[in-house]
Amino acid sequence: MRVHVADHPLISHKLTTLRDVNTDSPTFRRLVEELVTLLAYEATRDVATETVEVTTPVTTTEGVRLASPKPIVVPILRAGLGMLDGMSRLLPTAEVGFLGMLRDEETLQPRTYANRLPDDLSGRQCYVLDPMLATGGTLAMAVDFLHDKGARSITAICLLAAPEGLAALEEHVTDDVDLNVVVAGLDERLDSRGYIVPGLGDAGDRLYGVV
């Protein structure tokens, strides 16, 4: 497992505003979209490409395009949905699948309640969108789910991560999965409720309101 903490002034600036308890939901959603586009740039450095010939107004030359099969973007509902537009802006030709997961606030264990993914992900590069890598349970289950469908190249894009979550994920992932984690910030720790500290609160609630 490889972890990349994106170190860029614009990312730090937007993340600081996201942390602010006074940032309203419309502003929060817009900043998440902008931040994910910046993170996607880092996350797609190893996206598979193939060489093609292109005709310019002057001559012909070689270029590259995304290779087949197309990559697939998998937001984890509900909060991951707020990251989709930012990812799609940079990777518009990717296909999109959905994975619905909930964390039990007492046991902190995740469960899957929805799945809209191809049956076979062999040879596909998968980009998982999940704002908060806290305990690591949700992302670990998502990786298992994709792995069972044949995925071996998985990149997780998160706004924030806690050291405990990264350690749990690294211990969980199997050797036959190439897992890359790209985050905007690595925070201090988890609190007794499994929330990231200093964090930014519940990303889903801040995106869409308390439901």
N, C-alpha and C positions, 0 to 999 in steps of 0.2 A: 504494500500500500504506500502510495506517495501522497504527501500533503503539501499543498502550495497555498501560502497565505499571501494574498495579493497586496503588495506594498506600493500604493500609488496615492499621491495627495488627493486626487478627486474621489477615490474610493473612501479614504479616511474621512473626507469632508462630508460625503453623503451618509456614511455610517453614523457619524456624530449626530446628524439631524434625525436619523431614524431612532437613535437611542432616546432622544428628548421626549419626555412624557407629554409635552405640550404640542407635539407634531400631530396634526389632525389626520384622519384616514385618507382623504384625497391626496394630501401631500405625501403621506407615507406610501401610498400605492405608486405614485409617480416616481418617487425616489427609488423604490424597490426595482421598478422597471429599468430605470437608468443604471442602477448599480449592477443588476444582473447582466446587462449588455456589456459592461466593462469586465465583469467576471467571465462572461462567455468568451471574450477575446482570449483570455488566458487559458480557459478550459479546452478550447478547440485547437490549440497549437499542434496537436498530434492527430487531428482529424484526417481520415484517409482520403487521398486524392489520386487522380489518374491524369496522365498527360494527354492533351488533345491538341489538334492543330486548329488555329484560328486565323481568319483572314482580316487583316486590318485595312484601312484605306490606302495603305502604302504597299504592303506585302503580306506574306503569310509567316506565321511564327508559331512557336509552341507555347502553350499555356497549361493550366491545370483546372480541373473541376472536381467536385466531390465525387468520390468513387461510389459504385454500387456494391452492395445494397446501401440505400440511404441510411444515415444515422437516425436514431429515434430519440425524441425528447420525452421524458416521463415525469411530469409534475406529480408530486404526492399531494392528494387532496386533503384539506381544502387550501391550506396556506401556500402550497407549491404552485397553485394556479395563478397566484399573484406574480409569479416569476416568469410565467410562460411568454408574455408579450416581449419582455426584455430579451429572452433567449431567441425567440422567433425573429426578432429584428436582425440578429446577426446570422442566424441559420434558418432562413425562410424555407428552404427546400426540404428540411428534415420532416419526417413524419412525427406525429404526436400520439402517444398512448397515455392512459391515465391509470393511476393506482390510488385507491382510496384507503387510507389507514387512520386509525384512531389510537391514541394512547390513553390507557386507563390511569386516571389521575391518582388512584390509590396504590396500585401495583406498579405503575410506570411501564407496564408491558403493552406493546402495540398489538393491534389486531387488524386484519384486512377485511374491508367491507365492500370493495368495488375493484373490478379489474377490467380494463379495456385495452388489452395488449395482444399483439400477434401470438399465435401458439408457438412459433419457432423464431427465436432471435439469434440463431447461429450466424456468426459473421457480422452481426450488427454492432456498431458502436452506440452505446446507450448513455444518455445524459440525464441524470436524475436531479430533479429540482426539489429541494427541501430546505426551507429557510434556516431552521435551527437544528444543529447537530448537538443535542444535549446528552442524554444517556447513551445514545447510539443505537437503541433498540429498533426504532422505526427504520432507520437507514439500513441496519443489518438485515432486517426482515425483507426490505425492498431488494437488497442485493441478492439474497437467497431466492426470492421470487423470480428475478431476472435470470439468475444462474440456472434455475430449474428449467427455464425456457430456452437455454442454450447460449445465453450471453456470457462472453468472457472478457469484454472490454467495457468497463463501466466507469463513468466519471460522475461524481456527485458535486453539485454546485450548491453551496450553502452561504447564507449571510454571516452566521456566527457559528463557532464550534467551541465546545468545552474540552479540556484535556481528558477528562474521564470518558467522554463519548468517543474521542479519537482512539484512545487506548482500547476500549471495548470493541470498537469496530475492527481495529487491526488484529486483535486476538481472534475475532470471529471469522474473518474472511479466509477462504481457502486459497491454497497456492495456485490453483488453476484460474483464478480471477485476477485480471489486471485492473486494480482499483486505484483511481486517482481522485483526490478530494481537493476541491478549490474553494477557499473561503475568503470572505472579506476581512474577517477578524478572528483571532484566537483569544478567547476571554479567560478569566482567572479560574473559575470553578463552577460547580453546581451547588445550589442550595438544597435544603432538606426536601423541597417539593420537586426537585429535578429540573429547576429553572436555571438558565445560564446567568452567571453574575460577572460583570454588571449587566450584560444582556440588553434586551430592548422590550422585554415583556413577551406576551403571547402574540406571535406574528400574525396568526389567523384573526384574532380579535382586533388587532390594530389595523389590519387590512380591510376587514369586512364588518367589524362591530361584534359585540358579544351576542352569541346565539346559543 
